[in-house]
Amino acid sequence: MDAPRMQALVGDWQRVDLEDAAARRLTVVSASVRAALDDVAGQSLFDTEPAHFERALRAMARHD
């Protein structure tokens, strides 16, 4: 997803006008959350099992 699409979605869903920089940051954050959750997708219920939840949190904490 790119920043203009993010601006459009947030505008439609929340009735908020995001500045360009905020839309870019939100796009990066959204992509990193998706990547982190992709790491644990298909595994057992990571949100209820501490080992899987910890792995998801570690993945989300990665820095580029």
TIRO-2110 file (N, C-alpha, C; in Angstrom, 1 decimal):
// TIRO-2110
0.8, -1.2, 0.0, N, 1, A
0.0, 0.0, 0.0, CA, 1, A
0.9, 1.2, 0.0, C, 1, A
0.5, 2.2, -0.7, N, 2, A
1.2, 3.5, -0.8, CA, 2, A
0.5, 4.6, 0.1, C, 2, A
1.2, 5.6, 0.3, N, 3, A
0.8, 6.7, 1.1, CA, 3, A
-0.6, 7.3, 0.6, C, 3, A
-0.7, 7.6, -0.7, N, 4, A
-2.0, 8.2, -1.1, CA, 4, A
-3.2, 7.2, -0.8, C, 4, A
-3.0, 5.9, -1.0, N, 5, A
-4.0, 5.0, -0.7, CA, 5, A
-4.3, 5.0, 0.8, C, 5, A
-3.3, 5.1, 1.6, N, 6, A
-3.5, 5.1, 3.0, CA, 6, A
-4.3, 6.4, 3.4, C, 6, A
-3.9, 7.5, 2.8, N, 7, A
-4.7, 8.7, 3.1, CA, 7, A
-6.2, 8.6, 2.7, C, 7, A
-6.4, 8.0, 1.6, N, 8, A
-7.8, 7.8, 1.2, CA, 8, A
-8.6, 6.9, 2.1, C, 8, A
-7.9, 5.8, 2.5, N, 9, A
-8.6, 4.8, 3.4, CA, 9, A
-8.9, 5.5, 4.8, C, 9, A
-7.9, 6.1, 5.4, N, 10, A
-8.1, 6.8, 6.6, CA, 10, A
-9.1, 7.9, 6.5, C, 10, A
-9.1, 8.6, 5.4, N, 11, A
-10.2, 9.6, 5.2, CA, 11, A
-11.6, 9.0, 5.2, C, 11, A
-11.7, 7.9, 4.5, N, 12, A
-13.0, 7.2, 4.3, CA, 12, A
-13.4, 6.6, 5.7, C, 12, A
-12.5, 6.0, 6.4, N, 13, A
-12.9, 5.2, 7.6, CA, 13, A
-13.0, 6.1, 8.8, C, 13, A
-12.1, 7.1, 8.9, N, 14, A
-12.1, 7.9, 10.1, CA, 14, A
-12.4, 9.4, 10.0, C, 14, A
-12.6, 9.8, 8.7, N, 15, A
-12.9, 11.2, 8.4, CA, 15, A
-11.8, 12.1, 8.9, C, 15, A
-10.6, 11.7, 8.7, N, 16, A
-9.4, 12.4, 9.1, CA, 16, A
-8.5, 12.6, 7.9, C, 16, A
-8.0, 13.9, 7.7, N, 17, A
-7.1, 14.2, 6.6, CA, 17, A
-5.7, 14.0, 7.2, C, 17, A
-5.0, 13.0, 6.7, N, 18, A
-3.6, 12.8, 7.1, CA, 18, A
-2.7, 13.7, 6.2, C, 18, A
-1.7, 14.2, 6.9, N, 19, A
-0.6, 14.9, 6.1, CA, 19, A
0.2, 13.8, 5.4, C, 19, A
0.9, 14.2, 4.4, N, 20, A
1.7, 13.3, 3.6, CA, 20, A
2.7, 12.5, 4.4, C, 20, A
3.4, 13.2, 5.3, N, 21, A
4.4, 12.5, 6.2, CA, 21, A
3.7, 11.5, 7.1, C, 21, A
2.6, 11.8, 7.6, N, 22, A
1.9, 10.9, 8.5, CA, 22, A
1.4, 9.7, 7.7, C, 22, A
1.0, 9.9, 6.5, N, 23, A
0.5, 8.8, 5.7, CA, 23, A
1.7, 7.9, 5.4, C, 23, A
2.8, 8.4, 5.1, N, 24, A
4.0, 7.6, 4.8, CA, 24, A
4.4, 6.8, 6.0, C, 24, A
4.4, 7.4, 7.2, N, 25, A
4.7, 6.7, 8.4, CA, 25, A
3.7, 5.6, 8.7, C, 25, A
2.5, 5.8, 8.5, N, 26, A
1.4, 4.8, 8.8, CA, 26, A
1.6, 3.7, 7.8, C, 26, A
1.9, 4.0, 6.6, N, 27, A
2.2, 2.9, 5.6, CA, 27, A
3.3, 2.0, 6.0, C, 27, A
4.4, 2.6, 6.5, N, 28, A
5.5, 1.8, 6.9, CA, 28, A
5.2, 1.0, 8.1, C, 28, A
4.5, 1.5, 9.1, N, 29, A
4.1, 0.8, 10.3, CA, 29, A
3.1, -0.3, 9.9, C, 29, A
2.2, -0.1, 9.0, N, 30, A
1.2, -1.1, 8.6, CA, 30, A
2.0, -2.3, 7.9, C, 30, A
2.9, -1.9, 7.1, N, 31, A
3.7, -3.0, 6.4, CA, 31, A
4.5, -3.8, 7.4, C, 31, A
5.1, -3.2, 8.4, N, 32, A
5.9, -3.9, 9.3, CA, 32, A
5.0, -4.8, 10.2, C, 32, A
3.8, -4.4, 10.6, N, 33, A
2.9, -5.2, 11.3, CA, 33, A
2.5, -6.4, 10.5, C, 33, A
2.2, -6.2, 9.3, N, 34, A
1.8, -7.3, 8.4, CA, 34, A
3.0, -8.3, 8.3, C, 34, A
4.2, -7.8, 8.1, N, 35, A
5.3, -8.7, 8.0, CA, 35, A
5.5, -9.5, 9.3, C, 35, A
5.3, -8.9, 10.4, N, 36, A
5.5, -9.5, 11.7, CA, 36, A
4.4, -10.6, 11.8, C, 36, A
3.2, -10.3, 11.5, N, 37, A
2.1, -11.3, 11.6, CA, 37, A
2.3, -12.4, 10.6, C, 37, A
2.8, -12.1, 9.4, N, 38, A
3.0, -13.1, 8.4, CA, 38, A
4.0, -14.2, 8.9, C, 38, A
5.0, -13.8, 9.8, N, 39, A
5.9, -14.7, 10.4, CA, 39, A
5.2, -15.8, 11.2, C, 39, A
4.1, -15.5, 11.8, N, 40, A
3.4, -16.4, 12.6, CA, 40, A
2.1, -16.9, 12.0, C, 40, A
1.7, -16.4, 10.9, N, 41, A
0.5, -16.9, 10.3, CA, 41, A
0.5, -18.4, 10.0, C, 41, A
-0.6, -19.0, 10.2, N, 42, A
-0.7, -20.4, 10.0, CA, 42, A
-0.3, -21.3, 11.2, C, 42, A
0.3, -20.6, 12.1, N, 43, A
0.7, -21.4, 13.3, CA, 43, A
-0.5, -21.4, 14.3, C, 43, A
-0.3, -22.1, 15.4, N, 44, A
-1.4, -22.1, 16.3, CA, 44, A
-1.7, -20.8, 16.8, C, 44, A
-2.7, -20.6, 17.6, N, 45, A
-3.2, -19.3, 18.1, CA, 45, A
-2.2, -18.5, 18.8, C, 45, A
-1.4, -17.8, 18.1, N, 46, A
-0.3, -17.1, 18.7, CA, 46, A
-0.7, -16.1, 19.8, C, 46, A
-1.9, -15.6, 19.6, N, 47, A
-2.4, -14.6, 20.6, CA, 47, A
-2.8, -15.2, 21.9, C, 47, A
-2.9, -16.5, 22.0, N, 48, A
-3.2, -17.1, 23.3, CA, 48, A
-2.1, -18.0, 23.8, C, 48, A
-1.1, -18.1, 23.1, N, 49, A
0.1, -18.9, 23.5, CA, 49, A
1.3, -18.0, 23.7, C, 49, A
1.8, -17.9, 24.9, N, 50, A
2.9, -17.0, 25.1, CA, 50, A
4.1, -17.1, 24.2, C, 50, A
4.5, -18.3, 23.8, N, 51, A
5.7, -18.4, 22.9, CA, 51, A
5.4, -17.8, 21.6, C, 51, A
4.2, -18.0, 21.0, N, 52, A
3.9, -17.4, 19.7, CA, 52, A
3.7, -15.9, 19.8, C, 52, A
3.1, -15.4, 20.9, N, 53, A
2.9, -14.0, 21.1, CA, 53, A
4.2, -13.3, 21.2, C, 53, A
5.2, -13.9, 22.0, N, 54, A
6.5, -13.3, 22.1, CA, 54, A
7.2, -13.2, 20.8, C, 54, A
7.1, -14.3, 20.0, N, 55, A
7.7, -14.3, 18.6, CA, 55, A
7.1, -13.2, 17.8, C, 55, A
5.8, -13.0, 17.8, N, 56, A
5.2, -11.9, 17.1, CA, 56, A
5.7, -10.5, 17.5, C, 56, A
5.8, -10.3, 18.9, N, 57, A
6.3, -9.1, 19.4, CA, 57, A
7.8, -8.8, 19.0, C, 57, A
8.6, -9.9, 19.0, N, 58, A
10.0, -9.7, 18.6, CA, 58, A
10.0, -9.3, 17.1, C, 58, A
9.2, -10.0, 16.3, N, 59, A
9.2, -9.6, 14.8, CA, 59, A
8.8, -8.2, 14.6, C, 59, A
7.8, -7.7, 15.4, N, 60, A
7.3, -6.4, 15.2, CA, 60, A
8.4, -5.3, 15.7, C, 60, A
9.3, -5.8, 16.6, N, 61, A
10.3, -4.9, 17.1, CA, 61, A
11.5, -4.7, 16.2, C, 61, A
11.5, -5.4, 15.1, N, 62, A
12.7, -5.3, 14.2, CA, 62, A
12.8, -3.9, 13.7, C, 62, A
14.0, -3.5, 13.5, N, 63, A
14.3, -2.2, 12.9, CA, 63, A
15.1, -2.4, 11.6, C, 63, A
14.7, -1.6, 10.6, N, 64, A
15.4, -1.7, 9.3, CA, 64, A
16.6, -0.7, 9.4, C, 64, A
END
